Amino acid sequence: MIRLFLILCSMSVFAQQQIVPKEFSRNQKELFEELTQAVSAPCCNNGIPVAFHMSPMANQIRDQISSAILEGKSKKQIMEMLENETYGSGGQKIIFTVPPKTAVGYLAYIVPALAALIGIIFVIAYRNHRPEKEELSDETLLNTYKNVIQDRVGH
């Protein structure tokens, strides 16, 4: 039973490993890994990067990236090529899974962190500023509800 569990765990680890062409230099491998993890095929509804997606469209995109790297194109040139390319019979555009390094792209990283920080500050402020519950003595309660008690008892 334990052996089956270990086999299944190791299969899931190997399923997520990225296959990099052997003819690449170290720099080319790093560029290939970065680019294939930054884009998703239009057919992938889950936004899985083409590095880990095995559809024919993802294979086509990986092959394009590989060819462009072997031609000596820069990262910027390859990203522009992918941005302008259409895929499939519907002419779908590629999906970028990593925001670009622009002002709007940086917002994609900053906004969730700011929202979490504001939420934490709000919770702390609410917790520290909520009114204290005033405990009333038995005598104060009895005097406050004396008329109600007498009406119900009938005195």
C-alpha positions as CSV (number, residue, x, y, z in Angstrom):
1,M,0.0,0.0,0.0
2,I,2.8,2.4,0.9
3,R,4.7,1.4,-2.2
4,L,1.6,2.3,-4.4
5,F,1.3,5.7,-2.6
6,L,5.0,6.4,-3.3
7,I,4.7,5.5,-6.9
8,L,1.6,7.7,-7.4
9,C,3.4,10.6,-5.6
10,S,6.5,10.3,-7.8
11,M,4.3,10.2,-10.9
12,S,2.7,13.5,-10.1
13,V,6.2,15.0,-9.6
14,F,7.4,13.8,-12.9
15,A,4.3,14.9,-14.7
16,Q,5.1,18.5,-13.8
17,Q,8.7,18.5,-15.0
18,Q,9.4,20.6,-18.0
19,I,11.1,19.1,-21.0
20,V,13.9,21.3,-22.4
21,P,15.5,20.6,-25.8
22,K,19.0,19.1,-25.2
23,E,20.7,21.2,-27.9
24,F,20.2,24.4,-25.9
25,S,23.0,26.1,-24.0
26,R,22.4,27.0,-20.3
27,N,21.2,30.5,-21.2
28,Q,18.9,29.2,-23.9
29,K,17.4,26.6,-21.4
30,E,16.7,29.4,-18.9
31,L,15.1,31.5,-21.6
32,F,13.0,28.6,-22.9
33,E,11.8,27.7,-19.4
34,E,10.9,31.4,-18.6
35,L,9.0,31.9,-21.9
36,T,7.1,28.6,-21.8
37,Q,6.0,29.2,-18.3
38,A,4.9,32.8,-19.1
39,V,2.4,31.8,-21.8
40,S,-0.6,29.5,-22.0
41,A,-2.2,28.0,-25.1
42,P,-5.6,29.5,-26.1
43,C,-7.2,26.0,-25.8
44,C,-6.2,25.8,-22.1
45,N,-9.1,27.1,-20.1
46,N,-7.2,26.6,-16.8
47,G,-4.3,28.9,-17.7
48,I,-1.7,26.1,-17.5
49,P,1.5,27.3,-19.0
50,V,2.6,25.6,-22.3
51,A,5.6,24.2,-20.4
52,F,3.3,21.8,-18.6
53,H,0.4,21.4,-21.1
54,M,0.5,18.6,-23.6
55,S,-2.1,19.7,-26.2
56,P,-1.2,20.0,-29.9
57,M,-1.5,23.8,-29.6
58,A,0.9,23.9,-26.6
59,N,3.3,21.7,-28.5
60,Q,3.1,24.1,-31.5
61,I,3.8,27.1,-29.3
62,R,6.8,25.3,-27.6
63,D,8.2,24.5,-31.0
64,Q,7.9,28.1,-32.1
65,I,9.7,29.3,-28.9
66,S,12.4,26.7,-29.4
67,S,12.9,27.6,-33.1
68,A,13.0,31.4,-32.2
69,I,15.6,30.7,-29.5
70,L,17.8,28.7,-31.9
71,E,17.5,31.5,-34.4
72,G,19.0,33.8,-31.8
73,K,16.0,36.0,-31.2
74,S,15.8,37.9,-27.9
75,K,13.2,37.5,-25.2
76,K,11.4,40.7,-26.3
77,Q,11.3,39.6,-29.9
78,I,9.9,36.2,-29.1
79,M,7.2,37.7,-26.8
80,E,6.2,40.2,-29.6
81,M,6.1,37.3,-32.1
82,L,3.8,35.3,-29.7
83,E,1.7,38.3,-29.0
84,N,1.0,38.8,-32.7
85,E,0.5,35.2,-33.6
86,T,-2.9,33.5,-33.8
87,Y,-3.6,29.9,-33.2
88,G,-6.3,27.4,-34.1
89,S,-9.1,27.6,-36.6
90,G,-10.7,30.5,-34.7
91,G,-7.5,32.6,-34.8
92,Q,-7.2,32.8,-31.0
93,K,-4.5,34.8,-29.3
94,I,-2.0,33.4,-26.8
95,I,-2.7,33.9,-23.1
96,F,0.1,35.5,-21.0
97,T,0.2,33.9,-17.6
98,V,2.9,36.3,-16.2
99,P,2.0,40.0,-16.3
100,P,4.3,42.2,-18.4
101,K,6.8,44.4,-16.7
102,T,4.9,47.6,-17.2
103,A,3.0,49.8,-14.8
104,V,-0.2,47.8,-15.2
105,G,1.7,44.5,-15.0
106,Y,3.2,45.6,-11.7
107,L,-0.3,46.4,-10.4
108,A,-1.2,42.7,-10.9
109,Y,1.5,41.9,-8.3
110,I,0.9,44.8,-5.9
111,V,-2.9,45.0,-5.7
112,P,-3.4,41.5,-4.0
113,A,-0.7,42.3,-1.5
114,L,-2.2,45.7,-0.7
115,A,-5.7,44.2,-0.4
116,A,-4.4,41.7,2.1
117,L,-2.5,44.3,4.0
118,I,-5.5,46.6,4.1
119,G,-7.7,43.7,5.3
120,I,-5.3,42.9,8.1
121,I,-5.2,46.6,9.2
122,F,-9.0,46.8,9.1
123,V,-9.3,43.6,11.3
124,I,-6.8,44.9,13.8
125,A,-8.4,48.3,13.9
126,Y,-11.9,46.8,14.3
127,R,-10.7,44.5,17.0
128,N,-9.1,47.3,19.0
129,H,-11.9,49.9,18.7
130,R,-15.0,47.9,19.3
131,P,-16.9,49.1,22.3
132,E,-16.5,47.3,25.5
133,K,-19.5,45.5,26.9
134,E,-20.7,47.1,30.0
135,E,-21.6,44.6,32.7
136,L,-24.7,45.5,34.7
137,S,-25.2,44.6,38.3
138,D,-28.2,42.6,39.4
139,E,-29.6,45.6,41.2
140,T,-29.4,47.8,38.0
141,L,-31.1,45.1,36.0
142,L,-33.8,44.6,38.5
143,N,-34.5,48.4,38.6
144,T,-34.5,48.6,34.8
145,Y,-36.9,45.7,34.3
146,K,-38.9,46.1,37.6
147,N,-42.1,47.4,35.8
148,V,-42.0,44.6,33.2
149,I,-41.6,42.0,35.9
150,Q,-44.5,43.4,37.9
151,D,-46.8,43.6,34.8
152,R,-46.2,39.9,34.0
153,V,-46.5,38.7,37.6
154,G,-49.6,40.8,38.1
155,H,-48.7,42.9,41.1
